[in-house]
Amino acid sequence: ITLAQGQEVFLEKQIADNKKAGLLAKLASQSAYLYSQAAEGMQEFVKGVFDKVWTIVVQAKAAHMASVASYYQALTDSESGSHGVAIARLQLAEKNSTAALGWAKSFPSSVSPNANLSSESGTNLLDIIKYHLANVQAKLTVFMKDNDFIYHQPIPSEAGLSAVAKLPAAKAIPVSE
């Protein structure tokens, strides 16, 4: 979880610095991968160790970061002239963001003190995901309109899309005793 959070923080810094969409897509893809690995690990190995609310947070973040990766990859695809692929990626981003929204909505209104999360955590997570989903939907509308009137490119299926490459920015270091 900490590794995924570190990757996400680095991604947020790069977004704030207005880095290229291709780089942001790769960083977000790695973050999504790390969050999904953490979610799998939480379900398989550490039942009872984490408060249930953490499972919700990690699942929501995994879906959200996958959506962010698809969004930035769509911007990159559009810049390179692959407008149909960009639309397919935005549709995937919308699907992932909707899944993240579902997880975020299941966040309880009050969390136990053992969870180490503030009472605003659920609301903040929900707001971040809703904001991103609105951006994805707005961009999808524009891209669809442009493709219908200008480019006329076929839109591939989700299965026909290549995976977004990953770029690790955070790595685990061993702790010596």
Stockholm file with secondary structure:
# STOCKHOLM 1.0

chainA/1-177         ITLAQGQEVFLEKQIADNKKAGLLAKLASQSAYLYSQAAEGMQEFVKGVFDKVWTIVVQAKAAHMASVASYYQALTDSESGSHGVAIARLQLAEKNSTAALGWAKSFPSSVSPNANLSSESGTNLLDIIKYHLANVQAKLTVFMKDNDFIYHQPIPSEAGLSAVAKLPAAKAIPVSE
#=GR chainA/1-177 SS CHHHHHHHHHHHHHHHTTCCHHHHHHHHHHHHHHHHHHHHHHHHTCTTTSCHHHHHHHHHHHHHHHHHHHHHHHHHHHHTTCHHHHHHHHHHHHHHHHHHHHHHHTSCSSCCGGGCCCTTHHHHHHHHHHHHHHHHHHHHHHHHHHIIIIICCCCCCGGGSCCCCCCCCCCCCCCCC
#=GC SS_cons         CHHHHHHHHHHHHHHHTTCCHHHHHHHHHHHHHHHHHHHHHHHHTCTTTSCHHHHHHHHHHHHHHHHHHHHHHHHHHHHTTCHHHHHHHHHHHHHHHHHHHHHHHTSCSSCCGGGCCCTTHHHHHHHHHHHHHHHHHHHHHHHHHHIIIIICCCCCCGGGSCCCCCCCCCCCCCCCC
//
